[in-house]
Amino acid sequence: MKPNFIQKVTNWGNFPIVEKEMKSEDSYKKIKEFVLNHNEVIARGNGRCYGDSSLGESIFSTKKLNKFISFDRLNGIIECESGVLLSDVLEVSVPQGYFLYVTPGTKFISVGGAIASDVHGKNHHAEGCFSEYVIDFKLMIEHGEIINCSRQENSEKFWATIGGMGLTGIILSARFKLKNIETAYIRQESTKAENLDEIFRLFEESESWTYTVAWIDCLQKGKNIGRSILMKGEHAFAHELPKKFSENPLRLKKKFSPTVPFYFPNFVLNRLTVKIFNWLYYKKQTQKEVKNFVDYDTFFYPLDFVNDWNKIYGKAGFIQYQMMIPKASGKEGMKRILETIADNGNASFLAVLKLYGKENPQAYNSFPFEGYSLALDFKVNSKLKKLVEKLDAIVEEYNGKIYLTKDSMSKSSLTDYLKNVESSKFVSLQHKRILNNK
């Protein structure tokens, strides 16, 4: 019989699934014992990353590190343990008139995970990554020592940990800044684009907006390649809101969230059903441009509305492939990527295109640089590995980059990480996989 701490573990993509040791503690003393008693350790937050970056031989789950430490309401600074979810932060901060400066497409990730991945959102071109607003954090390193890391104190370890994928130690707690808001609503404009030329023009014309993101139909070819809808947003001021939202502008009404009750059979999600979905999604907006107000959940976290939506992809699971190409060659590179996907037939109905601003040279492990990224969900099947290899080759040709937080299949390089990670204690399956592929 296996010890009860050996269990099946997977992340949001349900691929890969591994049987590994995983333990969660809220006592720093017990966490230290766990680190000292294992040769290899990797920290794991809420398991909402798509790849294998938080999987390892011995996994420490931060789920029990879920307490708030302080909230400076005057200056908008929160201190909390690393297992606190962004959803918890929003629940506390939004009614007080504060929001996250940077948030990814799900609010169900941990603060520790946000730092380790240096997450970005729809506003990188305007406000950068999550790390721009991190003040400091406590990090448990190889021998169980706890150090405070900031731009001034242990700065080398601070910047190595930002986007460092857990390879420098276990983040225990963090302090970070929030932004002021007047309402929990977003003033949104949605514009339809007929092809790649138009959507790239719209992105460049919309750089003054704080938030921009585009859904893109990855199955279109020829003159319609890149058919998409650009969504732009700004935090709404109280005086702008329609009367129906203005009574309690910092509080959202609770919504019913449906749940996907079982894993869908493999035949449900195929090229035809994705093509139908994409056609309906594009056609549901009947006008060229639509202006409205939506709550922050609808704008930032549309998929969080459906519980367990990952089961749609079936028991074999799925990957999310996210890559970046420099701005100067963005349109040409994305066209190559989209043509390759359309020809292969591995369809993605959740394809997201984003524009990024200049990189922060201090955050050398972070994913974004000035350019365009495309994120696509692919069901795991026999053709997928070959598709990923083709996409990787195109990304490399254009001096692009793969987002390690989403990766579970690419042969992307960890050279920059290895240059700055002194410890060999904190090791992930992703780390080993990429090194073995070299």
C-alpha positions in Angstrom: 0.0 0.0 0.0 1.3 3.5 -0.9 1.7 6.1 1.8 -1.2 8.4 1.9 1.0 11.4 0.9 1.6 9.8 -2.5 -1.3 10.9 -4.8 -2.3 11.6 -8.3 -1.6 15.3 -9.1 -2.3 17.4 -12.1 -2.8 21.0 -13.0 -5.7 22.7 -14.8 -5.0 21.1 -18.2 -5.3 17.6 -16.7 -2.1 16.9 -18.5 0.2 15.4 -17.4 -1.1 13.4 -14.5 1.6 12.2 -12.1 1.8 10.2 -8.9 4.0 12.1 -6.5 4.3 13.1 -2.9 2.4 16.2 -2.0 2.0 17.8 1.4 0.6 21.1 2.8 1.5 22.8 6.1 0.8 26.2 7.7 3.7 26.0 10.2 7.0 27.4 9.0 8.7 24.9 11.2 7.0 22.0 9.5 7.6 23.5 6.1 11.3 23.7 6.9 11.3 20.0 8.0 9.7 19.1 4.7 12.3 21.0 2.7 15.3 19.6 4.7 14.0 16.0 4.4 13.7 15.9 0.6 16.3 16.2 -2.1 13.9 17.8 -4.6 11.0 20.1 -3.7 8.7 22.3 -5.8 6.0 24.6 -4.5 2.4 24.5 -5.9 -0.3 27.0 -5.4 -3.9 26.3 -6.5 -2.9 24.2 -9.5 -4.5 26.5 -12.0 -1.4 26.8 -14.3 -1.8 24.6 -17.4 1.5 22.9 -17.6 3.9 20.9 -15.5 5.8 23.7 -13.8 4.5 23.1 -10.3 4.8 19.3 -10.5 7.8 17.6 -9.0 9.1 14.5 -7.1 8.1 16.2 -3.8 5.4 18.9 -4.0 4.7 21.4 -1.3 1.2 22.8 -1.5 0.7 26.3 -0.2 -3.0 25.9 0.2 -2.8 26.1 4.0 -0.9 29.4 3.8 -4.2 31.2 3.2 -4.3 34.0 5.7 -4.3 37.8 5.3 -1.7 39.6 7.5 -2.6 43.2 7.0 -4.5 45.7 4.7 -3.3 49.3 4.7 -6.5 50.8 3.4 -5.0 54.3 3.2 -2.2 53.3 0.8 -3.8 50.3 -0.8 -1.1 47.8 0.4 -2.0 44.2 1.2 0.2 41.6 3.0 -0.9 38.0 2.9 0.4 34.5 2.9 1.3 33.0 -0.5 -1.6 30.6 -0.7 -4.2 33.4 -0.7 -6.0 33.5 -4.0 -6.5 36.6 -6.1 -10.2 36.0 -5.7 -9.8 36.4 -1.9 -7.9 39.6 -2.5 -10.6 41.0 -4.7 -13.3 40.0 -2.2 -11.6 42.0 0.5 -10.3 44.9 -1.6 -13.0 45.8 -4.2 -15.6 46.9 -1.6 -12.9 49.2 -0.2 -12.2 50.8 -3.6 -9.2 48.9 -4.7 -8.4 46.4 -7.5 -5.4 44.4 -8.6 -2.9 46.3 -10.8 -2.3 43.2 -12.9 -4.4 40.1 -13.1 -4.3 37.1 -15.5 -7.4 35.5 -17.0 -8.4 33.6 -13.9 -8.8 34.9 -10.3 -8.3 31.5 -8.8 -4.5 31.5 -8.7 -2.4 32.0 -5.6 -0.4 35.1 -4.8 2.7 33.0 -4.7 1.9 31.6 -8.1 1.4 35.1 -9.4 4.9 36.1 -8.3 6.6 32.8 -9.5 5.0 33.3 -12.9 5.2 37.1 -12.9 1.7 37.0 -14.4 0.5 39.6 -16.9 -2.9 40.6 -18.1 -4.7 42.7 -20.7 -2.8 45.8 -19.6 0.9 44.9 -20.0 1.4 47.6 -22.6 0.2 50.1 -20.0 1.0 48.8 -16.6 3.5 45.9 -16.9 3.5 42.6 -14.9 2.5 41.7 -11.4 6.1 42.2 -10.2 5.9 46.0 -10.8 3.6 46.2 -7.7 5.3 43.6 -5.4 7.0 45.4 -2.5 8.6 42.4 -0.8 8.1 38.7 0.0 9.4 36.1 2.5 11.2 33.2 0.8 12.3 29.9 2.3 15.5 28.8 0.6 17.4 25.6 0.4 18.5 25.0 4.0 15.1 26.2 5.4 16.3 29.7 6.1 13.7 32.4 5.6 14.9 35.6 4.0 13.1 38.8 3.2 13.4 39.8 -0.5 12.8 43.2 -2.0 14.4 45.6 -4.5 16.7 46.8 -1.7 17.2 43.6 0.4 18.4 40.3 -1.1 17.6 42.0 -4.5 19.4 39.2 -6.5 17.1 36.6 -5.0 14.1 38.9 -5.4 14.6 39.3 -9.2 15.5 35.6 -9.6 12.3 34.6 -7.9 10.1 37.0 -10.0 9.1 34.7 -12.9 11.5 32.1 -11.5 8.9 29.3 -11.7 9.5 28.2 -8.1 13.2 27.3 -8.7 14.6 29.6 -6.0 12.5 28.4 -3.0 9.1 28.6 -1.4 7.4 32.0 -1.2 5.7 32.2 2.2 4.1 35.6 2.2 4.1 38.9 0.2 3.2 42.6 0.2 1.9 44.3 -2.9 0.2 47.4 -4.0 -3.4 47.8 -5.3 -4.9 50.4 -7.6 -7.7 52.8 -6.7 -11.1 52.3 -8.4 -14.5 54.0 -8.0 -16.6 51.1 -9.2 -16.5 47.4 -9.8 -17.4 47.9 -13.4 -15.5 48.3 -16.7 -16.4 50.6 -19.6 -16.0 48.3 -22.6 -15.8 48.7 -26.3 -15.9 45.7 -28.6 -14.9 46.0 -32.3 -15.0 43.3 -35.0 -12.0 42.8 -37.3 -12.3 40.9 -40.5 -8.7 39.8 -40.8 -5.2 40.0 -39.4 -4.4 43.3 -41.0 -7.4 45.0 -39.4 -6.9 43.5 -35.9 -3.2 44.6 -35.8 -4.3 48.1 -36.9 -6.9 48.2 -34.2 -4.4 47.2 -31.5 -2.0 49.9 -32.5 -4.8 52.5 -32.6 -5.9 51.4 -29.1 -2.6 51.6 -27.2 -4.0 54.5 -25.1 -6.5 52.2 -23.6 -5.5 50.5 -20.3 -6.9 47.1 -21.2 -6.9 45.4 -24.7 -7.4 41.8 -25.7 -8.7 40.0 -28.8 -10.5 36.8 -29.3 -9.3 35.3 -32.6 -10.8 32.6 -34.9 -7.8 30.3 -35.4 -9.5 28.3 -38.2 -9.9 31.0 -40.8 -7.8 31.0 -43.9 -7.1 33.2 -46.9 -8.6 36.7 -46.8 -10.3 36.0 -43.4 -7.3 34.7 -41.6 -7.1 36.4 -38.2 -10.9 37.2 -38.0 -11.4 38.5 -34.5 -13.0 40.8 -31.9 -11.0 43.3 -30.0 -12.2 44.2 -26.5 -11.0 47.4 -24.9 -11.7 48.5 -21.3 -11.2 51.1 -18.6 -12.3 51.1 -15.0 -15.6 53.0 -14.9 -16.1 56.1 -12.8 -19.1 56.3 -10.6 -20.7 59.2 -12.6 -20.5 57.2 -15.9 -22.5 54.2 -14.7 -26.0 53.5 -15.8 -28.6 53.8 -13.1 -29.0 50.1 -12.7 -25.4 49.8 -11.5 -25.0 53.0 -9.5 -26.8 52.1 -6.3 -23.9 50.0 -4.9 -21.1 50.5 -7.4 -18.4 48.6 -5.5 -20.4 45.5 -4.8 -21.4 42.8 -7.3 -24.5 40.7 -7.0 -23.8 37.0 -6.6 -24.3 35.1 -9.8 -25.2 31.5 -10.4 -22.2 29.6 -11.7 -22.9 26.4 -13.6 -20.6 23.4 -13.3 -19.4 21.0 -15.9 -20.4 17.7 -14.2 -18.3 15.2 -16.1 -15.5 14.9 -18.6 -16.8 15.3 -22.1 -16.4 12.3 -24.5 -13.5 12.8 -26.9 -15.7 13.2 -30.0 -17.6 16.2 -28.7 -14.7 18.7 -29.2 -13.5 18.5 -32.8 -12.8 20.7 -35.7 -16.4 21.0 -36.7 -17.8 21.9 -33.3 -15.0 24.4 -32.8 -15.7 25.9 -36.2 -19.4 26.2 -35.3 -18.5 27.9 -31.9 -16.2 30.3 -33.6 -18.8 31.3 -36.2 -21.5 31.8 -33.5 -19.1 33.8 -31.3 -18.2 36.1 -34.1 -21.8 36.5 -35.4 -23.3 37.1 -31.9 -22.0 40.7 -32.1 -24.2 42.0 -34.9 -22.7 45.5 -35.0 -19.2 46.5 -36.0 -18.7 48.2 -32.6 -20.5 47.8 -29.3 -20.1 50.0 -26.2 -21.4 48.9 -22.8 -20.6 48.5 -19.1 -19.8 45.1 -17.6 -18.7 44.0 -14.2 -15.1 43.1 -13.6 -15.8 39.4 -13.5 -17.3 39.4 -17.0 -14.4 41.5 -18.4 -11.4 39.8 -16.7 -12.6 36.3 -15.8 -15.2 35.1 -18.3 -14.2 31.4 -18.0 -14.3 31.5 -14.2 -18.1 31.8 -14.5 -18.2 28.0 -15.4 -16.9 25.7 -12.7 -14.6 22.8 -13.9 -14.8 24.0 -17.5 -11.5 22.1 -18.1 -13.6 18.9 -18.2 -14.9 20.0 -21.6 -11.6 18.7 -23.1 -12.1 15.2 -21.9 -10.1 12.9 -19.7 -7.0 13.1 -21.9 -6.8 16.8 -21.0 -5.5 19.8 -22.9 -2.5 22.1 -23.1 -2.5 25.9 -23.5 0.2 27.0 -25.9 1.2 30.6 -25.4 4.0 32.3 -27.3 5.3 35.7 -28.1 6.8 37.3 -31.2 8.5 40.7 -31.3 6.3 43.6 -32.4 8.2 44.3 -35.6 7.5 40.8 -37.0 4.3 40.2 -35.0 1.8 40.1 -37.9 4.0 38.0 -40.2 4.8 35.6 -37.4 1.2 35.3 -36.2 0.0 34.6 -39.8 2.5 31.7 -40.0 1.3 30.4 -36.7 -2.4 30.6 -37.7 -1.8 29.0 -41.1 0.0 26.1 -39.4 -2.9 25.6 -36.9 -5.6 25.8 -39.6 -3.7 23.3 -41.8 -3.1 20.9 -38.9 -6.7 20.7 -37.9 -6.1 20.9 -34.1 -8.7 23.6 -33.4 -8.8 25.9 -30.5 -11.9 27.8 -29.6 -10.2 29.8 -26.9 -7.6 31.7 -28.9 -6.5 35.0 -27.3 -4.2 37.7 -29.0 -2.6 40.4 -26.9 -0.2 43.3 -27.3 2.7 43.9 -24.8 4.8 46.9 -23.9 8.5 47.1 -23.2 10.0 44.5 -20.9 11.4 45.2 -17.4 15.1 44.4 -17.8 15.4 43.7 -14.0 12.7 41.0 -14.2 14.9 38.9 -16.5 12.9 35.7 -15.9 9.5 37.3 -16.9 7.8 36.2 -20.1 6.6 39.4 -21.7 8.6 41.7 -24.0 7.4 44.3 -26.6 5.4 42.3 -29.0 2.3 40.2 -29.6 1.3 36.9 -27.9 -1.2 34.3 -28.9 -2.6 31.8 -26.4 -4.5 28.7 -27.7 -6.0 25.7 -26.0 -5.5 22.3 -27.7 -7.0 19.0 -26.8 -4.3 16.3 -26.2 -4.3 13.8 -29.0 -1.8 11.9 -31.2 -1.2 14.9 -33.6 -0.5 17.5 -30.9 3.2 16.9 -30.3 4.0 17.3 -33.9 2.0 20.6 -34.1 3.8 21.9 -31.0 7.1 21.1 -32.6 6.1 23.1 -35.8 4.9 26.0 -33.7 8.1 26.0 -31.6 10.2 26.2 -34.8 8.2 29.2 -36.0 8.6 31.0 -32.6 12.3 30.3 -32.6 12.6 31.6 -36.2 11.1 34.9 -35.2 13.2 35.1 -31.9 10.0 34.6 -29.9 9.4 33.0 -26.6 7.2 30.3 -24.9 5.4 31.1 -21.7 6.7 28.5 -19.2 3.6 28.8 -16.9 1.5 27.3 -19.7 4.1 24.9 -21.1 4.0 21.1 -20.8 5.3 20.0 -24.1 7.7 22.5 -25.7 11.5 22.3 -25.8 11.9 25.9 -24.8 15.2 26.9 -23.1 15.7 27.4 -19.4 19.1 28.9 -19.8 18.3 32.2 -18.3 16.8 30.5 -15.2 19.7 28.2 -14.7 22.2 31.1 -14.8 20.5 32.7 -11.8 19.3 29.7 -9.7 22.0 28.6 -7.3 20.0 26.0 -5.5 19.4 22.5 -6.8 16.9 21.7 -4.1 13.9 23.2 -5.9 13.3 21.2 -9.0 10.2 20.8 -11.2 9.2 18.2 -13.8 9.2 21.0 -16.3 12.7 21.9 -15.4 13.9 18.2 -15.9 11.9 17.8 -19.1 13.4 20.8 -20.8 16.9 19.9 -19.7 16.5 16.4 -20.9 15.3 17.6 -24.3 18.4 19.7 -24.9 
